[in-house]
Amino acid sequence: MRSVRARAAIGATLVVAVALVAAGLAVLSVLRTNLIDQADLQAEVAAREVAGQLALDTPYADLDLDDEEDHPVQVTDEEGRVVFVSQGLRAVSGTGSSGVSPVPSSSVGATPSPGDDDDDGDDDDGGGSGRPERGEVSSDDPDFSDGTATVDGKQADYRFAAVEATTSAGITLTVHAGAPLAAEQEAVNTVRGAMLTGLPLLLAVVAGVTWLVTRRALRPVEGIRREMAAITASEDLARRVPEPGSRDEIARLARTTNETLTVLEASVERQRRFVADASHELRSPIASLRTQLEVAEAHPELLDLPGAVADTVRLQVLAADLLLLARLDAGEKPGTARIEAGALVREEVSQRTGDRIPVTVEVAEGAAYEVSGSRGQLARVVGNLLDNAQRHAENRITVQVAADGRGVRVEVRDDGAGVPEDERERIFERFVRLDDARSRDDGGAGLGLAIARDVAARHGGTLTVHRAPEGGAAFRLWLPYAAAA
């Protein structure tokens, strides 16, 4: 039961078994009902033929009975006494009569007395008893019943029909005629036996076919499992699981698994490169600081205190950047605080008193550009863009805040050399510097733009670079408006 194939085969077999049993019972019920209806019709026809003869005052001895062995007949009077039975009938049940042997008589009118006949006739004609008129057969539907009869020493099951008839003398007689049920029983038993024989064979075929089909369908899954186990054991994320040529769910599973492996490989490679680059970037300021401290220990008069402080600050900034990237990679949510973008930009610019180039802020008077998120992270984005502009601008830096569709655009422009078009995506990668000749002190660690784009993406926005009208670079930060309260 731990196997999907076994569960599928058992489930399919049970469903088919229930369906076949229900269908078989329905077929048997319909077959039995049809056969009984046929027996009812035969019994009714036989009973009405005899009743019609009795209504015409035909003596019992002259009754014309067709096939007395297959259609035994019993006639009873109003008191339930048997007055006539067909030849060879020795015992009967299911007719409600008080006996089998007929009352001795030679004709229909021999049993009752003349006085009683007149009284009965008056009652039948005007009393409204529901019985047939004199010399007629009841037009009501006959009563049917199941019973047995012994004809010529052989007992069998019969279906009896009871039809009333009234003689011209006013005597009401009930004719019970039977139709054999042997053919019905034989047909039902034959069908039942065929079903009981064929049902296990059919269920075995269903189970086998389901097992084979499921096994064939799940074969690619086993191949995927083996390859995933091999990838886990070897830690080689460059491997891929086999993709079947079909277009079913298993093929889509294989493709999705390979896409997941591709993303996982890229993520692991990015983390490895990040660790290597971070180690390389940390090594330089630490080595420089250690050298200065060792020199100061041996020759206090040669201590370069400003250089040591600069290396410490650089190390502190790099550590803060790495910590922020780690939090972003861990999925830290930006928050839902409502922030006015124009005020945020003015505040960030006002705190930069040591910049070599003054920054011009362009914000429409009275306009409100509210966004939602983390004030600290968005301020970090603006600060990183301004730091980048300060490193590359020649004489002018402009920050413009304006509406842009369903959001706010914060654009930082400079009049520097700009960014080559084929490098406009690469500069957002971590630890990337386009100017290799620039010193590390001036060029930074190459994390500012990467952090800015990650923060923008986590706030539902974008960060792109274009050519500024001034000729330099224009970094456009787009953020959606804050949702209405």
NORPE-V779473 format. One record per residue. N is the residue number from 1. PHI is phi in whole degrees, -180 to 180 (NA if undefined). PSI is psi in radians with two decimals (999 if undefined). Layout:
# NORPE-V779473
{{N | PHI | PSI} {N | PHI | PSI}}
This chain:
# NORPE-V779473
{{1 | NA | -0.19} {2 | -79 | -0.18} {3 | -92 | 2.39} {4 | -63 | -0.65} {5 | -61 | -0.76} {6 | -64 | -0.78} {7 | -65 | -0.69} {8 | -65 | -0.74} {9 | -65 | -0.78} {10 | -66 | -0.76} {11 | -62 | -0.80} {12 | -63 | -0.70} {13 | -64 | -0.74} {14 | -64 | -0.73} {15 | -64 | -0.80} {16 | -64 | -0.68} {17 | -62 | -0.80} {18 | -62 | -0.75} {19 | -64 | -0.74} {20 | -69 | -0.70} {21 | -62 | -0.79} {22 | -62 | -0.76} {23 | -66 | -0.70} {24 | -63 | -0.76} {25 | -63 | -0.70} {26 | -65 | -0.73} {27 | -63 | -0.79} {28 | -62 | -0.70} {29 | -65 | -0.78} {30 | -65 | -0.74} {31 | -62 | -0.79} {32 | -63 | -0.73} {33 | -63 | -0.75} {34 | -65 | -0.75} {35 | -66 | -0.68} {36 | -66 | -0.64} {37 | -63 | -0.68} {38 | -65 | -0.74} {39 | -63 | -0.69} {40 | -60 | -0.73} {41 | -65 | -0.75} {42 | -63 | -0.77} {43 | -65 | -0.71} {44 | -65 | -0.75} {45 | -61 | -0.78} {46 | -64 | -0.73} {47 | -66 | -0.72} {48 | -70 | -0.56} {49 | -62 | -0.80} {50 | -68 | -0.73} {51 | -62 | -0.66} {52 | -64 | -0.69} {53 | -66 | -0.70} {54 | -66 | -0.64} {55 | -64 | -0.41} {56 | -93 | 0.26} {57 | 64 | 0.57} {58 | -73 | 2.23} {59 | -60 | 2.68} {60 | -59 | -0.68} {61 | -67 | -0.39} {62 | -101 | 0.11} {63 | -63 | 2.36} {64 | -93 | 1.84} {65 | -109 | 2.15} {66 | -90 | 2.22} {67 | 52 | 1.19} {68 | -64 | -0.44} {69 | -73 | -0.71} {70 | -84 | -0.44} {71 | -129 | 1.33} {72 | -66 | 2.56} {73 | -126 | 2.42} {74 | -135 | 2.31} {75 | -116 | 2.30} {76 | -124 | 2.71} {77 | -91 | -2.93} {78 | -68 | -0.43} {79 | -93 | 0.11} {80 | 83 | 0.17} {81 | -84 | 2.47} {82 | -76 | 2.20} {83 | -113 | -0.26} {84 | -162 | 2.47} {85 | -135 | 2.65} {86 | -72 | 2.87} {87 | -66 | 2.34} {88 | 88 | -0.15} {89 | -80 | 2.10} {90 | -113 | -0.49} {91 | -150 | 2.55} {92 | -151 | 2.55} {93 | -139 | 2.66} {94 | 98 | -0.04} {95 | -98 | -0.22} {96 | 79 | 0.18} {97 | -82 | 2.82} {98 | -86 | -0.11} {99 | -175 | -3.07} {100 | -111 | -0.70} {101 | -68 | 2.29} {102 | -76 | 2.70} {103 | -71 | 2.32} {104 | -61 | 2.21} {105 | -165 | 2.77} {106 | -110 | -0.26} {107 | -152 | 3.07} {108 | -65 | -0.68} {109 | -90 | 0.20} {110 | -83 | -0.46} {111 | -79 | -0.95} {112 | -78 | 2.77} {113 | -83 | 2.71} {114 | -59 | -0.68} {115 | -63 | -0.75} {116 | -65 | -0.58} {117 | -62 | -0.76} {118 | -65 | -0.72} {119 | -63 | -0.77} {120 | -64 | -0.66} {121 | -64 | -0.69} {122 | -63 | -0.71} {123 | -65 | -0.70} {124 | -68 | -0.67} {125 | -74 | -0.70} {126 | -121 | -0.11} {127 | -83 | -0.25} {128 | 67 | 0.67} {129 | -78 | -0.18} {130 | 89 | -0.04} {131 | -80 | 2.79} {132 | -66 | 2.68} {133 | -66 | 2.89} {134 | -61 | 2.34} {135 | 75 | 0.33} {136 | -128 | 2.84} {137 | -106 | 2.46} {138 | -59 | 2.33} {139 | -91 | -0.06} {140 | -69 | 2.76} {141 | -63 | 2.40} {142 | -70 | 2.80} {143 | -88 | 2.33} {144 | -111 | 2.56} {145 | -153 | 2.72} {146 | -96 | 2.50} {147 | -166 | -3.02} {148 | -126 | 2.73} {149 | -145 | 2.51} {150 | -109 | 1.93} {151 | -119 | 2.13} {152 | 54 | 0.67} {153 | 82 | 0.02} {154 | -113 | 2.16} {155 | -95 | 2.41} {156 | -151 | 2.88} {157 | -87 | 2.46} {158 | -136 | 2.79} {159 | -111 | 2.07} {160 | -104 | 2.45} {161 | -117 | 2.32} {162 | -110 | 2.10} {163 | -126 | 2.32} {164 | -93 | 2.56} {165 | -143 | 2.54} {166 | -119 | 2.25} {167 | -78 | 3.01} {168 | -65 | -0.37} {169 | -84 | 0.00} {170 | 88 | 0.21} {171 | -88 | 2.18} {172 | -95 | 2.11} {173 | -117 | 2.63} {174 | -115 | 2.16} {175 | -101 | 2.14} {176 | -107 | 1.99} {177 | -118 | 2.43} {178 | -111 | 2.67} {179 | -125 | 2.33} {180 | -67 | 2.56} {181 | -106 | 0.17} {182 | -63 | -0.76} {183 | -65 | -0.69} {184 | -63 | -0.78} {185 | -65 | -0.68} {186 | -67 | -0.73} {187 | -65 | -0.77} {188 | -64 | -0.75} {189 | -64 | -0.67} {190 | -64 | -0.80} {191 | -64 | -0.73} {192 | -62 | -0.75} {193 | -64 | -0.71} {194 | -64 | -0.67} {195 | -67 | -0.76} {196 | -65 | -0.54} {197 | -78 | -0.73} {198 | -81 | -0.43} {199 | -60 | -0.88} {200 | -61 | -0.68} {201 | -65 | -0.75} {202 | -65 | -0.70} {203 | -66 | -0.65} {204 | -64 | -0.71} {205 | -64 | -0.76} {206 | -61 | -0.80} {207 | -62 | -0.77} {208 | -65 | -0.79} {209 | -64 | -0.73} {210 | -63 | -0.72} {211 | -61 | -0.83} {212 | -68 | -0.75} {213 | -65 | -0.76} {214 | -65 | -0.69} {215 | -62 | -0.75} {216 | -67 | -0.68} {217 | -69 | -0.58} {218 | -90 | -0.04} {219 | -60 | -0.76} {220 | -62 | -0.55} {221 | -63 | -0.70} {222 | -64 | -0.67} {223 | -64 | -0.70} {224 | -64 | -0.73} {225 | -63 | -0.78} {226 | -62 | -0.72} {227 | -68 | -0.67} {228 | -65 | -0.66} {229 | -64 | -0.69} {230 | -67 | -0.68} {231 | -64 | -0.72} {232 | -64 | -0.71} {233 | -71 | -0.67} {234 | -89 | -0.29} {235 | 59 | 0.46} {236 | -98 | 1.69} {237 | -77 | -0.04} {238 | -79 | -0.26} {239 | -77 | 2.75} {240 | -134 | 2.67} {241 | -79 | 2.67} {242 | -69 | 2.44} {243 | -108 | 2.06} {244 | -67 | 2.74} {245 | -77 | -0.15} {246 | -74 | 2.99} {247 | -115 | 0.52} {248 | -92 | -2.95} {249 | -65 | -0.59} {250 | -68 | -0.68} {251 | -64 | -0.72} {252 | -66 | -0.63} {253 | -62 | -0.77} {254 | -64 | -0.76} {255 | -64 | -0.73} {256 | -64 | -0.68} {257 | -63 | -0.75} {258 | -66 | -0.66} {259 | -64 | -0.68} {260 | -64 | -0.73} {261 | -64 | -0.65} {262 | -64 | -0.79} {263 | -65 | -0.72} {264 | -64 | -0.72} {265 | -63 | -0.76} {266 | -64 | -0.69} {267 | -65 | -0.78} {268 | -64 | -0.72} {269 | -65 | -0.69} {270 | -65 | -0.68} {271 | -67 | -0.70} {272 | -63 | -0.79} {273 | -65 | -0.63} {274 | -64 | -0.79} {275 | -63 | -0.73} {276 | -65 | -0.79} {277 | -66 | -0.71} {278 | -63 | -0.73} {279 | -62 | -0.73} {280 | -65 | -0.74} {281 | -69 | -0.63} {282 | -73 | -0.50} {283 | -65 | -0.67} {284 | -65 | -0.95} {285 | -66 | -0.58} {286 | -67 | -0.76} {287 | -64 | -0.73} {288 | -63 | -0.77} {289 | -65 | -0.71} {290 | -64 | -0.74} {291 | -61 | -0.78} {292 | -64 | -0.68} {293 | -69 | -0.68} {294 | -66 | -0.70} {295 | -65 | -0.72} {296 | -65 | -0.59} {297 | -66 | -0.70} {298 | -81 | -0.65} {299 | -135 | 1.51} {300 | -55 | -0.54} {301 | -71 | -0.28} {302 | -96 | 0.16} {303 | -64 | 2.17} {304 | -96 | 1.42} {305 | -63 | -0.78} {306 | -60 | -0.66} {307 | -66 | -0.67} {308 | -66 | -0.71} {309 | -65 | -0.71} {310 | -63 | -0.72} {311 | -66 | -0.65} {312 | -66 | -0.75} {313 | -63 | -0.77} {314 | -61 | -0.73} {315 | -64 | -0.68} {316 | -66 | -0.77} {317 | -64 | -0.74} {318 | -64 | -0.72} {319 | -64 | -0.68} {320 | -65 | -0.71} {321 | -63 | -0.76} {322 | -65 | -0.68} {323 | -65 | -0.71} {324 | -65 | -0.73} {325 | -62 | -0.69} {326 | -63 | -0.72} {327 | -67 | -0.68} {328 | -66 | -0.73} {329 | -66 | -0.50} {330 | -78 | -0.05} {331 | 88 | 0.48} {332 | -62 | 2.25} {333 | -80 | 2.50} {334 | -75 | -0.25} {335 | 94 | 3.12} {336 | -129 | 0.38} {337 | -67 | 2.51} {338 | -89 | 2.22} {339 | -129 | 2.36} {340 | -91 | 2.00} {341 | -63 | -0.69} {342 | -63 | -0.78} {343 | -66 | -0.64} {344 | -63 | -0.76} {345 | -66 | -0.79} {346 | -60 | -0.73} {347 | -65 | -0.73} {348 | -67 | -0.71} {349 | -68 | -0.67} {350 | -65 | -0.43} {351 | -85 | -0.13} {352 | -96 | 1.33} {353 | -83 | -0.31} {354 | -99 | 0.17} {355 | -68 | 2.55} {356 | -77 | -0.43} {357 | -122 | 2.20} {358 | -65 | 2.59} {359 | -106 | 2.28} {360 | -97 | 2.24} {361 | -108 | 2.25} {362 | -119 | 1.85} {363 | -135 | 2.28} {364 | -63 | 2.38} {365 | -66 | 2.35} {366 | 78 | -0.06} {367 | -82 | 2.52} {368 | -119 | 2.11} {369 | -119 | 1.48} {370 | -91 | 2.28} {371 | -126 | 2.97} {372 | -123 | 2.61} {373 | 149 | -2.68} {374 | -95 | 2.11} {375 | -64 | -0.69} {376 | -65 | -0.74} {377 | -70 | -0.71} {378 | -68 | -0.64} {379 | -64 | -0.62} {380 | -64 | -0.66} {381 | -63 | -0.85} {382 | -62 | -0.71} {383 | -64 | -0.73} {384 | -64 | -0.70} {385 | -66 | -0.67} {386 | -68 | -0.67} {387 | -61 | -0.74} {388 | -64 | -0.72} {389 | -66 | -0.67} {390 | -63 | -0.57} {391 | -75 | -0.46} {392 | -114 | -0.30} {393 | -72 | 2.71} {394 | -102 | -0.86} {395 | -138 | -0.27} {396 | -144 | 2.39} {397 | -135 | 2.27} {398 | -128 | 2.38} {399 | -118 | 2.12} {400 | -118 | 2.31} {401 | -117 | 2.16} {402 | -153 | 2.85} {403 | -76 | 2.55} {404 | -147 | 1.66} {405 | 66 | -2.15} {406 | -95 | 0.35} {407 | -152 | -2.87} {408 | -118 | 2.41} {409 | -112 | 2.17} {410 | -112 | 1.99} {411 | -117 | 2.20} {412 | -110 | 2.05} {413 | -118 | 2.60} {414 | -138 | 2.97} {415 | -109 | 0.56} {416 | -83 | -2.71} {417 | -77 | -0.29} {418 | 81 | -3.09} {419 | -117 | 2.20} {420 | -56 | 2.54} {421 | -61 | -0.63} {422 | -78 | -0.06} {423 | -112 | 0.10} {424 | -73 | -0.26} {425 | -100 | -0.56} {426 | -67 | -0.52} {427 | -67 | -0.26} {428 | -89 | 0.00} {429 | -79 | 2.74} {430 | -75 | 2.44} {431 | 61 | 0.59} {432 | -107 | 2.23} {433 | -127 | 2.26} {434 | -77 | -0.60} {435 | -96 | 1.67} {436 | -68 | -0.41} {437 | -76 | -0.33} {438 | -70 | 2.44} {439 | -70 | 2.78} {440 | -67 | -0.55} {441 | -66 | -0.67} {442 | -84 | -0.62} {443 | -89 | -0.17} {444 | 76 | -3.02} {445 | -92 | -0.10} {446 | 82 | 0.47} {447 | -111 | -0.27} {448 | -60 | -0.88} {449 | -70 | -0.61} {450 | -63 | -0.76} {451 | -64 | -0.74} {452 | -61 | -0.77} {453 | -68 | -0.71} {454 | -62 | -0.76} {455 | -65 | -0.73} {456 | -61 | -0.75} {457 | -64 | -0.69} {458 | -74 | -0.23} {459 | -97 | 0.16} {460 | 79 | 0.29} {461 | -116 | -2.89} {462 | -138 | 2.78} {463 | -139 | 2.06} {464 | -132 | 2.90} {465 | -124 | 2.43} {466 | -137 | -3.12} {467 | -90 | 2.24} {468 | -82 | 2.68} {469 | -58 | -0.49} {470 | -75 | -0.15} {471 | 106 | -0.28} {472 | -93 | -2.55} {473 | -99 | 2.55} {474 | -126 | 1.90} {475 | -94 | 2.11} {476 | -109 | 2.00} {477 | -100 | 2.07} {478 | -113 | 2.25} {479 | -130 | 2.44} {480 | -71 | 2.66} {481 | -60 | 2.64} {482 | -67 | 2.46} {483 | -65 | 2.59} {484 | -65 | 2.48} {485 | -68 | 999}}
